[in-house]
Amino acid sequence: MKLRYPVGQPPIGLDVLWRCQAQRYSIVIDPDADIFGVSNPELQMWWYPVKRRTPKGAWISDRFIRLTAFKRYACNTETEAIESFIARKKRQIKILTAQLKNAEQDLALTKENVFA
């Protein structure tokens, strides 16, 4: 697994929280024909400087991150951030699979009720 750090590594000694995410970019395939596409995904690791910590979480920018919560926007370590990313994507797959199953069942209704 190759991680990319879009803003580089944080300064040594700076208290940060980490977030891992996949990123795709729009690409031009043929500018003359106005054909566009999407790049392959890359795994990015972002860090956010902590402004203030509390017993339950931390402030980054104007956002409070509950570090004791099951789901959180950012994590204390890069390893936790990767685990959080994996959990988010597994949940996304589960949700989308259920939506696909429902759509297929809805479409099957048209085959059962064909108009004469």
C-alpha positions in Angstrom: 0.0 0.0 0.0 1.5 3.3 -1.1 0.4 6.3 0.9 0.7 9.8 -0.4 1.0 12.8 1.9 -0.5 15.7 -0.1 0.8 18.4 2.3 3.9 16.5 3.4 4.8 15.3 6.9 3.8 17.4 9.9 6.6 19.3 11.7 8.3 17.3 14.4 6.7 17.8 17.8 3.4 19.2 16.4 0.3 17.5 17.9 -1.8 16.3 14.9 -4.8 14.1 14.1 -4.7 11.9 11.0 -7.3 11.1 8.3 -6.9 8.6 5.4 -8.9 8.8 2.3 -9.0 7.7 -1.4 -8.8 10.4 -4.0 -9.6 10.4 -7.7 -8.9 13.3 -10.0 -10.7 14.4 -13.2 -8.4 14.0 -16.2 -8.6 15.1 -19.9 -8.6 12.2 -22.3 -9.1 14.1 -25.5 -9.4 17.9 -25.2 -10.5 18.3 -28.8 -13.5 16.0 -28.4 -14.2 17.1 -24.9 -13.7 13.6 -23.5 -12.9 13.5 -19.8 -12.2 10.7 -17.4 -11.2 9.9 -13.9 -7.8 8.9 -12.6 -7.0 5.7 -10.7 -7.6 6.3 -6.9 -4.7 7.0 -4.7 -4.6 6.6 -0.9 -3.9 10.0 0.8 -3.0 10.6 4.4 -3.9 14.1 5.7 -2.9 15.6 9.0 -4.6 18.3 11.0 -2.9 20.4 13.7 -4.7 20.1 17.1 -5.6 23.5 18.5 -6.7 22.1 21.9 -7.3 18.7 23.5 -9.9 17.8 26.0 -10.5 14.5 27.9 -13.0 13.4 25.3 -11.5 14.7 22.1 -9.6 17.5 20.3 -10.3 20.7 18.3 -8.9 20.9 14.7 -9.8 24.2 13.0 -13.4 24.9 14.0 -14.3 21.2 14.3 -14.4 19.1 17.5 -13.3 15.5 17.0 -14.7 13.0 19.6 -11.7 10.6 20.0 -13.8 8.3 22.2 -16.5 7.9 19.6 -16.8 4.7 17.5 -16.9 6.8 14.3 -14.6 9.8 14.1 -13.4 12.2 11.4 -9.7 12.0 12.4 -7.6 9.7 14.5 -4.6 9.9 16.8 -2.3 7.7 14.7 -1.8 6.9 11.1 -2.6 3.2 11.8 -5.9 4.2 13.4 -6.7 6.4 10.4 -6.1 3.5 8.0 -8.3 1.2 10.1 -11.0 3.9 10.1 -10.8 4.2 6.3 -11.2 0.5 5.9 -14.2 0.5 8.2 -15.8 3.4 6.3 -15.3 1.7 2.9 -16.6 -1.7 4.2 -19.7 0.1 5.5 -20.1 2.0 2.1 -19.9 -1.3 0.3 -22.6 -2.8 2.6 -24.9 0.1 2.0 -24.4 0.2 -1.8 -24.8 -3.5 -2.1 -28.2 -3.3 -0.3 -29.2 -0.4 -2.5 -28.2 -2.4 -5.6 -30.3 -5.4 -4.4 -33.3 -3.2 -3.8 -32.9 -1.6 -7.3 -32.7 -5.1 -8.9 -35.8 -6.2 -7.0 -37.7 -3.0 -8.2 -36.6 -3.6 -11.8 -37.8 -7.2 -11.5 -41.3 -5.9 -10.8 -41.5 -4.7 -14.4 -40.8 -8.2 -15.7 -43.6 -9.7 -13.6 -46.2 -7.1 -14.6 -45.8 -6.8 -18.3 -48.6 -4.9 -19.9 -50.5 -6.8 -22.6 
